[in-house]
Amino acid sequence: MKTHFLRTGLVGLAVFAFSVAAQAGSGISNRVSDIVSNQAQIRASVKAERDGWDNIPADKRQELLGKQDQLMRLIDGKQTLDDLAPSDRDTATQTLEWIHTLAAKADDERQVCTRERRTGTHRTMLVCRRAGDMRFQREQAQDAMRKGRQSLMLRKPPPGTEL
């Protein structure tokens, strides 16, 4: 009896872990309540023209709102995307991916201001950059560090020195 419950529990746990891993890979939640909540946040930012949405063209913002309306009609009354017919599920997934791509672009356009100290002085300056530029510079610095470490590892020691 105990082994039956243990085996059933392990199988259930494995199925749960697999479904969570599959959803995590796509980056989009399967639960309609999560989708509705996320889309409401995006819609509020678009209408208020904040968080970088002010730099997205008005026609793209209107297209996004229209796609959100279609998506909400499609998932109305459902618990998960799995409750949809396969063609509707594909449509919903493609729409969500399109929306998230545009949201990522808006996030990259967001203006971020920080106080930075200039080298050789104690005075700070207010420096404003796009979030996308900051991410790009951070990635370039990380790549340079990785390449520097790799070149150090590939160098041969000078003659006469032992490791």
C-alpha positions in Angstrom: 0.0 0.0 0.0 2.8 2.4 0.9 4.7 1.6 -2.2 1.6 2.3 -4.3 1.2 5.8 -2.8 5.0 6.4 -3.1 5.1 5.3 -6.7 1.9 7.4 -7.5 3.5 10.4 -5.8 6.7 10.0 -7.6 5.0 9.7 -11.0 2.9 12.8 -10.2 5.9 14.7 -9.1 7.7 13.8 -12.4 4.8 14.8 -14.5 4.6 18.1 -12.6 8.3 18.8 -13.0 8.1 18.0 -16.7 5.2 20.4 -17.2 6.9 23.2 -15.3 10.1 22.7 -17.3 8.2 22.7 -20.6 6.4 26.0 -19.7 9.7 27.6 -18.4 11.3 26.9 -21.7 8.7 28.9 -23.6 8.8 31.8 -21.2 5.0 32.1 -21.4 2.7 30.9 -18.6 0.1 28.4 -19.6 -2.4 29.6 -17.0 -5.0 32.1 -18.3 -5.1 34.0 -15.0 -1.4 34.7 -15.4 -1.8 35.7 -19.0 -4.7 38.1 -18.2 -2.7 39.7 -15.3 0.4 40.2 -17.4 -1.5 41.6 -20.4 -3.4 44.0 -18.0 0.0 45.3 -16.8 1.3 45.8 -20.4 -2.0 47.5 -21.4 -1.8 49.9 -18.5 1.8 50.8 -19.4 0.9 51.3 -23.1 -2.1 53.5 -22.3 0.0 55.6 -19.9 2.9 55.7 -22.4 5.5 54.8 -19.8 8.2 52.2 -19.4 9.5 52.9 -22.9 6.1 52.6 -24.6 6.3 56.3 -25.4 9.1 55.5 -27.8 7.1 52.8 -29.7 5.1 54.2 -32.7 1.4 54.9 -32.1 0.3 52.5 -34.8 2.3 49.6 -33.2 0.7 50.4 -29.8 -2.8 50.4 -31.4 -1.9 47.1 -33.1 -0.9 45.6 -29.7 -4.1 46.7 -28.1 -6.1 45.1 -30.9 -4.1 41.8 -30.6 -4.7 41.9 -26.9 -8.5 42.3 -27.4 -8.5 39.3 -29.8 -6.4 37.2 -27.4 -8.8 38.0 -24.5 -11.8 36.9 -26.6 -10.0 33.7 -27.5 -9.1 32.7 -23.9 -12.3 33.9 -22.2 -13.7 31.2 -20.0 -10.6 29.0 -20.2 -8.3 27.9 -17.3 -5.2 27.1 -19.4 -4.1 27.4 -23.0 -4.4 23.6 -23.1 -8.2 24.1 -23.0 -8.1 25.7 -26.4 -8.3 23.8 -29.7 -4.9 23.2 -31.2 -5.3 25.9 -33.9 -6.5 28.4 -31.3 -3.7 27.5 -29.0 -1.2 28.2 -31.7 -2.8 31.5 -32.5 -2.7 32.5 -28.8 0.9 31.4 -28.4 2.0 33.4 -31.5 0.1 36.4 -30.3 1.7 36.2 -26.9 5.1 35.9 -28.4 4.5 38.9 -30.7 3.3 41.0 -27.7 6.3 39.9 -25.6 8.7 40.8 -28.4 7.2 44.3 -28.6 7.2 44.6 -24.8 10.9 43.7 -24.8 11.6 46.3 -27.4 9.7 48.9 -25.3 11.7 47.9 -22.2 14.9 48.4 -24.2 13.7 51.9 -25.1 13.1 52.8 -21.5 15.3 55.7 -20.2 17.3 54.9 -17.1 19.1 57.6 -15.2 21.9 57.0 -12.6 24.3 59.1 -10.6 27.8 58.3 -11.6 31.1 59.5 -10.1 33.6 60.7 -12.7 37.1 59.3 -12.4 39.4 61.5 -10.3 36.7 63.5 -8.6 34.1 63.1 -5.8 31.4 64.9 -7.8 28.6 62.9 -9.3 26.8 63.5 -12.5 23.3 62.4 -13.6 23.8 60.1 -16.7 20.7 58.9 -18.6 20.9 56.0 -21.1 18.5 53.6 -22.8 18.0 50.3 -21.0 18.9 48.5 -24.2 22.2 50.4 -24.4 23.0 49.5 -20.8 22.3 45.8 -21.4 24.4 45.9 -24.6 27.4 47.5 -22.8 27.1 45.0 -19.9 27.1 42.1 -22.3 30.2 43.5 -24.1 32.0 43.9 -20.8 31.2 40.3 -19.8 32.4 39.0 -23.2 35.6 41.0 -22.9 36.2 39.5 -19.4 35.5 36.0 -20.7 37.9 36.5 -23.7 40.5 37.9 -21.3 40.3 34.8 -19.1 40.4 32.5 -22.0 43.5 34.2 -23.4 45.2 33.9 -20.0 44.3 30.2 -19.9 45.7 29.6 -23.4 49.0 31.4 -22.8 52.1 29.2 -22.3 54.1 30.0 -19.2 57.4 31.8 -19.8 60.4 29.5 -20.3 62.0 28.3 -17.1 58.9 28.6 -15.0 57.0 25.6 -13.8 53.3 25.3 -13.0 
